[in-house]
Structures are given as C-alpha cells and as structure tokens.
Amino acid sequence: FNIYNMLHQFGSKQMGVVSTYFATLRKTHGVPSDCIECGQCEEHCPQHIDIIDSLKQVAQALEQ
C-alpha cells in the first residue's frame, strides 16, 4: 500500500523510484495479485480496511 500511496501522492514524477521499489519488494514479498482472499489480514486490521478489494486496485495500478 505504501508504494500505491506514493504513486498517487507524487504521480508520474516519481515513477522511476516507485518502479524500483516495487521491483525489489516483488522479489522478496510477491505481488498484490498473489492474495488468495482468505480474509485473515482483514480480521486483524486495526483500521478495518477492506484489504482484499484494495489489493485488487493496487494490483491493477502496479502490475501493468
């Protein structure tokens, strides 16, 4: 979500930084579309974010 927020906050001006950061995290942590929609993260989220649906938006924005 941090990368997605950076993209929306800074726009295309920081796309190089965002792309590099995402490529690094992708190697170590996978990608948003890897989510299996089990819902465990949503049960534990203190902010009550709809993480599953939000990850779908992140995947569309970053995994193009």
LUMKOL-749778 format. One line per field, with one value per residue (C-alpha): residue number from 1; residue in three letters; x, y, z. Coordinates in pm, 1 decimal. Each point is the difference from the previous one (the first is absolute). Example, Ala and Ser with C-alpha at 12.3 -4.5 7.8 and 13.67 -1.06 7.14 Angstrom:
BEGIN
seq = 1/2
type = ALA/SER
xx = 1230.0/137.0
yy = -450.0/344.0
zz = 780.0/-66.0
% end
This chain:
BEGIN
seq = 1/2/3/4/5/6/7/8/9/10/11/12/13/14/15/16/17/18/19/20/21/22/23/24/25/26/27/28/29/30/31/32/33/34/35/36/37/38/39/40/41/42/43/44/45/46/47/48/49/50/51/52/53/54/55/56/57/58/59/60/61/62/63/64
type = PHE/ASN/ILE/TYR/ASN/MET/LEU/HIS/GLN/PHE/GLY/SER/LYS/GLN/MET/GLY/VAL/VAL/SER/THR/TYR/PHE/ALA/THR/LEU/ARG/LYS/THR/HIS/GLY/VAL/PRO/SER/ASP/CYS/ILE/GLU/CYS/GLY/GLN/CYS/GLU/GLU/HIS/CYS/PRO/GLN/HIS/ILE/ASP/ILE/ILE/ASP/SER/LEU/LYS/GLN/VAL/ALA/GLN/ALA/LEU/GLU/GLN
xx = 0.0/292.0/111.6/-356.5/-33.3/333.1/-119.9/-317.8/174.3/286.0/-137.7/215.0/278.6/113.7/-85.7/365.5/33.6/-334.7/89.9/335.9/-152.6/-277.1/246.6/202.3/-302.6/-140.6/307.7/-18.2/-371.7/-193.3/-260.0/-346.7/-169.2/150.9/-271.8/-214.4/-285.3/-5.2/-95.9/243.1/162.1/-337.6/-84.3/317.2/1.9/-34.6/-119.2/-272.4/122.0/-161.0/341.3/-110.5/-176.1/272.1/269.1/-187.8/27.6/368.0/59.5/-164.7/209.7/336.6/-0.7/-61.1
yy = 0.0/233.2/-20.6/54.2/304.4/138.7/-35.8/193.6/260.8/77.7/-119.8/-80.3/229.1/-278.3/-296.2/-106.8/-16.5/-175.7/-255.9/-77.5/-32.5/-225.5/-220.1/-52.0/-85.6/-224.7/-224.1/-36.3/25.1/-79.1/217.0/121.1/-242.3/-289.1/60.1/-313.0/200.7/-202.1/310.5/-56.8/338.8/175.9/-171.0/144.7/344.0/265.1/252.9/-233.9/46.1/-211.0/-141.7/-259.5/252.0/257.7/-246.3/-51.4/373.9/-4.0/-295.6/183.5/310.0/-164.4/-329.5/140.7
zz = 0.0/64.1/-362.8/-123.0/225.2/-125.1/-358.2/74.4/209.2/-237.0/-332.4/-297.8/124.2/232.7/-224.1/-24.0/378.1/35.0/-267.4/159.8/346.8/-132.1/-191.3/318.9/213.5/-271.4/25.1/377.8/76.7/-318.9/-167.4/101.4/-238.9/199.3/260.3/45.2/157.3/323.7/200.9/288.3/-53.2/16.1/329.2/155.0/-161.3/273.7/-260.6/-132.9/-356.8/-270.7/-86.2/-253.6/-223.4/56.4/-109.2/-325.3/-68.0/90.9/-232.6/-289.0/58.7/56.8/-189.6/-346.4
% end
